[in-house]
Amino acid sequence: MNLDAAPDIETSSNAYARRFTGKAGGMFLSRQEALVMQALADKELVTILDVGGGHGQLSGPLAACGHQVTVLGSAPECAERLALDKRNTGVTFTTGPLNRLPFEDRSFDTVVSIRTIAHVEDWEHFLHELCRVASHSVVIDYPELASSNILSLVTFKLKKQIEGDTRLYSSFRSSTLRQAFAANGFRVTSINRQFLLPMALHRAGKGAAPLRAIERVGRAIGMTRFAGNPGIMRADQR
């Protein structure tokens, strides 16, 4: 599988941001933000490193909560979209390789990395780096293999036809990530899943009301909790 050493260059681009326009895109961003904020609800005015966060989907909301936010990007151009959100005014941007974060051990209270781990070349080393620079917590999102996402293994070509610019990515079992966090001295404390239906279906349906209704029902009866995707996972240092 061809994964990238610097996948955040693409996710920080204007072309990538267009994936989140319209009703479906707005729903994706809203749900993602809500679950990340839920995962960090106990954090008050802490230092946060947003690894690969040049897409600007979370740095502004995190800064608006009063956190001291640093965004790490693989290249200077990863900062271009941050200026579009006034909430990023106090956010610090720095560059460095994702496989060797340019920070001392335990430099930040919390490390967040969204839309990244599924696309890096060596995800275990990447996770090690996230844990290394976090003194308390790490929050990631990931494609859950034990969910409707398993269909992507046989329908990737169809998914690409629907979404246009879909990249290859790795999917994970939550148990695999739990073991990897444990190997770095962290314990998974929460997992929240975003959508019951495949995101490609929501995009194809342009965020249609019936699809959104299915999501509401899925959350209400607990199906999303067990079969939803992607997952938002938090791990805390032991």
DOTOR-969821 format. One record per residue: x, y, z of N, C-alpha, C, O in turn; residue in three letters. Coordinates in steps of 0.1 Angstrom, whole numbers. Each point is the difference from the previous one (the first is absolute). Example, Ala and Ser with C-alpha at 12.3 -4.5 7.8 and 13.67 -1.06 7.14 Angstrom:
BEGIN
nx	ny	nz	cax	cay	caz	cx	cy	cz	ox	oy	oz	resn
132	-57	78	-9	12	0	9	12	0	10	0	7	ALA $
-14	11	-14	9	11	0	-8	11	8	5	11	1	SER $
REM end
This chain:
BEGIN
nx	ny	nz	cax	cay	caz	cx	cy	cz	ox	oy	oz	resn
9	-12	0	-9	12	0	9	12	0	9	1	8	MET $
-12	9	-17	8	12	-1	-5	11	10	-10	7	-4	ASN $
16	-6	15	-4	10	10	11	11	-1	10	-1	-7	LEU $
-13	12	14	8	12	-2	8	4	12	-4	-2	12	ASP $
16	7	-14	9	5	11	-5	14	5	3	4	11	ALA $
-11	3	-19	-5	13	3	-14	2	-4	-3	8	-9	ALA $
-7	-16	14	-13	0	-5	-7	13	3	-10	4	-7	PRO $
15	4	17	-7	12	3	1	11	-10	-7	10	1	ASP $
17	-11	-10	1	10	-11	-13	0	-8	-5	10	-4	ILE $
0	-22	1	-13	-1	-8	-12	5	9	-8	7	-5	GLU $
8	-12	18	-12	3	8	0	15	4	-11	5	4	THR $
22	2	-6	0	14	3	-3	9	-12	0	12	0	SER $
-3	-19	-12	-2	8	-12	-15	4	-2	-9	-5	7	SER $
7	15	-16	-13	5	-3	-8	-11	-7	-12	-1	2	ASN $
18	-7	-10	-7	-11	-7	-6	-10	11	-11	-4	-2	ALA $
19	1	12	-5	-9	10	-11	6	8	-10	-6	3	TYR $
11	19	-1	-11	7	8	-13	0	-7	-11	0	6	ALA $
11	-1	-20	-13	-1	-7	-7	-13	2	-12	-1	-3	ARG $
19	-9	9	-7	-12	4	-10	2	11	-9	-8	2	ARG $
10	19	5	-8	3	11	-10	12	-2	-4	6	10	PHE $
1	-4	-22	-10	10	-3	-14	-7	-1	0	-12	-1	THR $
-10	20	0	-14	-5	-1	-5	-6	13	7	0	10	GLY $
-19	-6	-10	-6	-5	12	8	-12	6	2	-1	12	LYS $
2	-8	-21	7	-12	4	13	4	7	4	-4	11	ALA $
4	13	-18	13	4	6	-2	8	13	8	-2	9	GLY $
-18	10	-8	-3	7	12	-3	-9	11	4	2	12	GLY $
-12	-13	-15	-3	-10	10	12	-7	5	2	-3	12	MET $
7	0	-21	13	-7	4	8	8	10	4	-5	10	PHE $
-2	18	-14	8	8	9	-7	3	13	7	0	11	LEU $
-20	2	-11	-7	2	13	1	-12	9	2	2	12	SER $
-4	-14	-17	0	-12	8	14	-2	5	2	-4	12	ARG $
8	5	-20	14	-2	3	4	10	12	6	-4	10	GLN $
-9	17	-12	3	10	10	-7	-4	13	6	1	11	GLU $
-18	-4	-11	-8	-3	12	6	-12	8	1	1	12	ALA $
4	-11	-19	5	-12	7	14	3	5	4	-5	10	LEU $
4	13	-17	13	3	5	-1	9	12	7	-2	10	VAL $
-16	12	-10	-3	8	11	-5	-8	12	4	3	12	MET $
-12	-13	-15	-5	-9	11	11	-8	6	1	-1	12	GLN $
9	-3	-20	11	-8	5	9	9	8	7	-6	9	ALA $
-7	19	-11	9	9	8	-8	8	10	5	11	4	LEU $
-17	-14	-1	-9	8	8	6	3	14	-3	10	6	ALA $
12	-19	-1	6	2	13	12	9	0	6	3	11	ASP $
-1	1	-23	12	8	-1	-4	15	1	-9	5	-7	LYS $
17	2	16	-2	14	1	13	8	-2	9	-2	8	GLU $
-9	10	-19	11	8	-3	14	-7	0	9	4	8	LEU $
-8	-15	-16	12	-7	-1	7	2	-13	-5	7	-9	VAL $
17	-11	9	8	1	-13	-3	-12	-9	-1	-12	5	THR $
-2	14	-17	-5	-10	-10	9	1	-12	1	11	-6	ILE $
4	-22	1	7	-1	-13	-9	-7	-9	-5	-11	2	LEU $
2	18	-13	-9	-6	-11	9	-4	-11	4	8	-9	ASP $
-1	-21	8	9	-6	-10	-7	-2	-13	-10	-7	-1	VAL $
15	13	-10	-7	0	-13	-12	8	0	-9	-3	-9	GLY $
8	13	17	-13	7	1	-1	13	-9	-8	8	3	GLY $
16	-8	-13	-1	11	-10	-13	1	-7	-3	11	-6	GLY $
-5	-21	7	-14	0	-6	-9	10	8	-10	5	-6	HIS $
14	-1	18	-7	10	8	-13	-5	5	-8	9	4	GLY $
5	-21	-4	-13	-5	4	-2	0	15	-11	1	5	GLN $
22	-1	3	-1	0	14	8	11	8	-3	3	11	LEU $
14	2	-17	8	10	7	-8	12	4	2	5	12	SER $
-10	0	-20	-9	12	3	-9	-3	12	0	7	10	GLY $
-8	-18	-11	-9	-3	11	8	-3	13	-5	4	11	PRO $
16	-10	-12	8	-3	12	6	13	6	-1	2	13	LEU $
5	7	-21	5	13	5	-11	8	6	2	7	10	ALA $
-14	-8	-16	-12	8	5	-3	-5	14	-7	8	7	ALA $
10	-20	-3	-2	-5	13	10	5	10	-1	-3	12	CYS $
11	10	-17	10	5	9	13	-8	1	9	4	7	GLY $
-8	-15	-15	12	-8	0	11	7	-7	-2	8	-9	HIS $
14	-11	12	12	5	-7	4	-10	-10	5	-10	3	GLN $
-8	14	-16	0	-10	-11	12	2	-9	3	11	-4	VAL $
5	-21	1	10	0	-10	-3	-10	-10	-4	-12	2	THR $
4	16	-15	-2	-9	-11	13	-4	-7	8	9	-3	VAL $
-6	-22	2	12	-4	-7	-3	-4	-14	-9	-8	-2	LEU $
16	13	-8	-2	-4	-14	13	-5	-6	11	4	4	GLY $
-12	-12	-15	12	-5	-6	7	10	-9	12	-1	-3	SER $
-19	12	-1	6	10	-8	-7	13	2	-11	1	6	ALA $
18	10	-9	-6	14	2	-14	2	-6	-8	7	6	PRO $
6	-13	-17	-13	2	-7	-12	-6	8	-11	2	-2	GLU $
14	-11	12	-10	-6	8	-7	11	9	-10	-3	7	CYS $
16	14	-6	-6	11	9	-10	9	-7	-6	8	6	ALA $
5	-9	-20	-7	10	-7	-15	1	3	-5	11	1	GLU $
-1	-22	2	-14	0	3	-3	5	15	-11	4	3	ARG $
21	-4	5	-3	4	14	-4	14	1	-7	4	9	LEU $
12	5	-18	-3	14	0	-14	3	-4	-5	11	3	ALA $
-3	-21	-8	-13	2	-4	-10	0	12	-12	5	-1	LEU $
17	-9	13	-9	-1	12	6	10	10	11	-3	5	ASP $
-18	13	-1	5	10	9	3	-6	14	8	6	7	LYS $
-14	-17	-4	3	-7	13	15	-5	0	4	-4	11	ARG $
2	3	-22	14	-5	-1	10	11	3	12	-2	-1	ASN $
-17	14	4	10	12	2	10	-3	10	12	3	-2	THR $
-15	-10	13	10	-3	10	6	-13	-1	8	-5	9	GLY $
-11	-2	-20	6	-14	-2	14	1	-6	3	8	-9	VAL $
6	-16	15	14	0	-5	1	-11	-11	-5	-11	2	THR $
12	14	-12	2	-10	-11	15	-3	-1	8	9	0	PHE $
-4	-22	-1	14	-3	-2	1	-12	-10	-10	-7	-1	THR $
21	5	-5	2	-10	-10	9	-11	6	9	3	8	THR $
-10	-15	-13	9	-11	3	-6	-13	-5	-11	-1	-4	GLY $
19	-9	4	-4	-13	-6	-9	-7	10	1	1	12	PRO $
-11	-8	-17	-10	-7	8	6	-12	7	-5	-4	10	LEU $
15	-1	-16	6	-12	6	12	3	10	6	-9	6	ASN $
-4	22	-3	10	4	10	-4	14	4	5	10	-4	ARG $
-15	-9	13	-6	13	4	11	8	7	7	-5	9	LEU $
-6	18	-13	11	8	5	-2	6	14	1	12	2	PRO $
-5	-20	8	-2	4	13	6	-10	10	2	-11	-3	PHE $
1	17	15	5	-9	11	-11	-9	5	-12	3	-2	GLU $
16	-13	9	-10	-9	6	-9	8	10	5	8	7	ASP $
-18	-12	-8	-10	6	10	-1	15	-2	-2	7	10	ARG $
3	-2	-22	0	15	-2	-14	5	1	-2	12	2	SER $
-9	-20	-4	-13	5	-1	-9	-9	9	2	-12	2	PHE $
-12	19	4	-10	-8	8	-7	-10	-8	-1	-12	3	ASP $
-3	16	-15	-9	-8	-9	5	1	-14	4	11	-5	THR $
-4	-22	-2	3	-1	-14	-12	-5	-8	-6	-10	4	VAL $
2	18	-14	-11	-4	-8	5	-2	-15	8	8	-5	VAL $
-13	-18	-1	3	-2	-14	-12	-6	-7	-4	-12	2	SER $
-2	19	-11	-12	-3	-7	3	-1	-15	7	8	-6	ILE $
-12	-19	-1	2	-2	-14	14	-3	-4	5	5	-11	ARG $
3	-11	20	14	-2	-3	5	-15	1	6	-5	-9	THR $
-9	-1	20	6	-13	3	-3	-11	-11	8	-9	-2	ILE $
-20	10	-4	-3	-9	-10	8	1	-13	-1	-8	-9	ALA $
8	19	8	7	3	-13	16	1	2	6	2	-10	HIS $
-1	-4	22	14	0	1	7	-13	-3	-7	-11	0	VAL $
20	11	-3	7	-12	-5	2	-10	12	-3	-12	-2	GLU $
6	17	13	3	-9	12	-9	5	11	4	8	8	ASP $
-16	-13	-7	-10	5	10	5	-3	15	-3	8	8	TRP $
10	-19	-6	4	-3	14	10	10	4	0	4	12	GLU $
10	-1	-20	10	10	4	-7	14	1	4	7	9	HIS $
-13	-4	-17	-7	13	1	-8	1	13	1	10	7	PHE $
-7	-21	-3	-7	0	13	9	1	11	-2	7	10	LEU $
14	-13	-11	10	1	10	4	15	2	2	5	11	HIS $
0	2	-22	3	14	0	-10	8	7	3	9	8	GLU $
-16	-11	-11	-11	7	6	1	-2	15	-2	10	8	LEU $
4	-22	-3	0	-3	14	13	6	6	-1	4	12	CYS $
12	-4	-19	12	5	6	-1	15	4	5	3	11	ARG $
-12	5	-19	0	14	3	-12	4	9	-2	12	3	VAL $
-7	-22	0	-12	3	8	3	-3	15	5	-11	3	ALA $
-8	20	6	2	-3	14	-12	-7	6	1	-6	11	SER $
-13	8	-17	-12	-6	6	-9	-8	-10	-3	-11	2	HIS $
0	17	-13	-11	-6	-9	4	1	-15	7	9	-4	SER $
-12	-19	-3	1	0	-15	-14	-3	-5	-7	-9	4	VAL $
3	17	-15	-13	-2	-6	2	-2	-15	6	9	-6	VAL $
-11	-20	0	2	-2	-14	-14	-4	-6	-9	-4	8	ILE $
8	5	-21	-11	-7	-7	5	-11	-8	12	0	-4	ASP $
-20	-10	1	5	-11	-8	-12	-7	-7	-11	0	6	TYR $
14	-6	-18	-10	-8	-6	-1	-14	7	10	-7	1	PRO $
-22	4	4	-2	-12	8	-3	-12	-10	-9	0	-7	GLU $
17	-10	8	-1	-12	-9	-13	-8	4	-7	-5	-9	LEU $
4	4	22	-12	-7	4	-12	9	0	-6	2	10	ALA $
2	2	-22	-11	9	-2	-4	-1	-15	4	-8	-7	SER $
-14	17	4	-4	1	-14	12	3	-9	-1	-2	-13	SER $
12	7	18	12	4	-7	6	-12	-7	8	1	-9	ASN $
-10	-13	15	6	-12	-6	-4	-2	-15	7	-6	-7	ILE $
-19	12	4	-4	-1	-14	9	8	-10	1	-3	-12	LEU $
7	12	18	10	7	-8	10	-9	-6	6	4	-11	SER $
-3	-15	17	10	-9	-6	-4	-6	-13	8	-4	-8	LEU $
-22	4	6	-4	-6	-13	-7	10	-9	-3	-2	-11	VAL $
1	14	16	-7	11	-7	8	12	-2	-6	11	-2	THR $
19	-12	3	8	12	0	-1	7	-14	-1	13	0	PHE $
0	-20	-11	-1	7	-13	-13	7	-1	-1	11	-5	LYS $
-10	-16	11	-13	7	0	1	12	9	-5	10	-4	LEU $
11	-11	15	2	11	9	8	11	-7	-4	12	2	LYS $
14	-15	-9	8	10	-8	-9	7	-10	2	12	-3	LYS $
-11	-20	-4	-8	6	-10	-10	10	6	-3	11	-5	GLN $
-1	-14	18	-10	9	6	8	13	5	-5	11	-1	ILE $
16	-13	8	7	11	6	10	7	-8	4	11	2	GLU $
1	-18	-13	9	6	-9	14	0	4	9	-4	-9	GLY $
-5	8	21	14	2	4	3	-9	12	9	4	8	ASP $
-15	-15	-6	2	-9	11	15	-6	-1	4	-4	-11	THR $
3	4	22	13	-6	0	-1	-14	7	-9	-3	7	ARG $
20	-5	-10	1	-12	7	3	3	15	6	10	3	LEU $
-11	-19	6	2	2	14	0	-13	7	-5	-10	-5	TYR $
10	10	17	0	-12	9	-12	1	9	-4	11	5	SER $
-2	-23	-3	-11	-1	10	5	-8	12	10	-8	-1	SER $
-16	10	13	5	-6	12	-11	-7	8	-11	5	-1	PHE $
15	-15	9	-9	-5	10	3	9	13	12	2	2	ARG $
-22	1	5	3	8	13	9	-8	9	8	6	7	SER $
-8	-19	-7	8	-8	9	15	2	-4	9	0	8	SER $
-6	1	-21	13	2	-5	6	13	5	11	1	4	THR $
-19	10	-5	4	13	5	1	0	15	9	7	6	LEU $
-17	-14	1	1	-1	15	14	-6	4	6	5	9	ARG $
-3	-15	-16	13	-7	2	12	9	-3	10	1	8	GLN $
-11	7	-19	10	9	-3	2	11	10	11	4	4	ALA $
-23	2	1	1	10	10	6	-6	13	8	7	6	PHE $
-12	-19	-3	5	-6	13	15	-2	-1	7	2	10	ALA $
-2	-5	-22	15	-2	-2	7	13	3	12	0	2	ALA $
-19	12	-3	6	13	2	-4	6	14	3	11	2	ASN $
-8	-20	6	-4	5	13	-13	7	2	-2	8	9	GLY $
-7	-9	-19	-13	7	0	-11	-11	1	1	-11	-5	PHE $
-12	16	10	-12	-9	1	-12	7	-7	-2	12	3	ARG $
-4	-19	-12	-12	6	-7	-11	2	10	-4	-9	7	VAL $
-1	21	-6	-11	4	10	-13	2	-6	-10	0	7	THR $
9	3	-20	-13	2	-7	2	-2	-15	10	2	-6	SER $
-21	-7	0	-2	-2	-14	-14	5	-4	-9	-6	5	ILE $
8	15	-14	-13	4	-5	0	-1	-15	9	5	-7	ASN $
-19	-11	2	-1	-2	-15	-9	11	-6	-10	4	6	ARG $
13	0	-19	-6	11	-6	-13	-3	-7	-10	6	3	GLN $
11	-15	-13	-12	-3	-8	-3	-15	-2	10	-8	-1	PHE $
-22	5	0	-4	-14	-2	1	-3	-15	5	-11	-3	LEU $
-10	20	-5	1	-2	-15	14	4	-5	6	9	5	LEU $
-2	-15	-16	13	4	-6	-1	15	-4	-10	5	-5	PRO $
21	2	7	1	14	-3	-2	2	-15	-5	11	-4	MET $
10	-20	-4	-2	1	-15	-14	0	-3	-4	7	-10	ALA $
-5	-14	17	-14	0	-3	-6	13	4	-9	5	-8	LEU $
13	1	18	-5	14	4	4	10	-11	-7	9	-3	HIS $
20	-10	-2	4	9	-10	-8	-2	-13	-4	9	-6	ARG $
2	-22	2	-8	-3	-12	-14	6	2	-6	4	-10	ALA $
0	-5	22	-13	5	2	-1	14	4	-11	6	3	GLY $
23	1	-3	0	15	2	-6	3	14	-7	11	1	LYS $
9	-19	8	-5	3	14	-15	0	1	-6	7	8	GLY $
0	-16	-16	-15	-1	0	-6	-2	14	6	-7	8	ALA $
-17	13	-6	-7	-1	13	-2	-15	4	2	-3	12	ALA $
-7	-6	-21	-2	-14	5	13	-7	5	-1	-7	10	PRO $
12	10	-16	13	-5	5	3	5	13	5	-7	9	LEU $
-7	20	-7	3	6	13	-9	-5	11	4	-2	11	ARG $
-17	-1	-15	-9	-6	9	5	-14	5	-2	-4	11	ALA $
7	-4	-21	5	-13	4	12	1	10	1	-7	9	ILE $
7	18	-11	11	2	10	-5	3	14	5	-5	10	GLU $
-16	13	-10	-5	4	13	-6	-12	7	2	-2	12	ARG $
-9	-7	-19	-6	-12	5	11	-9	5	0	-6	11	VAL $
11	4	-20	11	-8	4	7	4	13	3	-9	8	GLY $
-2	22	-6	6	4	13	-9	-2	11	4	-4	11	ARG $
-17	6	-13	-10	-1	11	-1	-14	5	-2	-3	12	ALA $
3	-7	-21	-2	-14	4	13	-7	3	1	-12	3	ILE $
10	19	-5	13	-6	4	8	-7	-11	10	-5	2	GLY $
-16	5	-14	7	-7	-11	13	7	-4	10	-7	-3	MET $
-10	20	2	12	7	-4	12	-3	10	11	0	-4	THR $
-15	-1	16	11	-3	11	8	-12	-3	11	-1	2	ARG $
-18	-9	-8	7	-13	-3	4	-2	-14	9	-7	-3	PHE $
-16	13	-6	3	-2	-15	3	12	-8	1	-1	-12	ALA $
1	12	19	2	13	-7	15	2	-4	9	-8	4	GLY $
-7	18	-12	13	2	-6	1	15	-5	-11	5	-5	ASN $
22	2	6	12	-4	6	-1	2	15	-10	5	6	PRO $
21	-10	1	0	1	15	8	12	4	10	3	-6	GLY $
-14	3	17	8	10	7	5	-7	13	-8	-3	9	ILE $
21	1	-7	5	-7	11	9	9	8	9	7	-5	MET $
-11	-8	18	9	8	10	7	-11	8	-5	-9	5	ARG $
18	12	-3	8	-8	9	8	9	10	4	11	-4	ALA $
-3	-15	16	6	7	11	13	-7	5	0	-12	0	ASP $
10	20	4	12	-6	5	-3	-8	13	-7	5	8	GLN $
12	-17	-7	-2	-7	12	6	7	13	-1	-5	11	ARG $
REM end
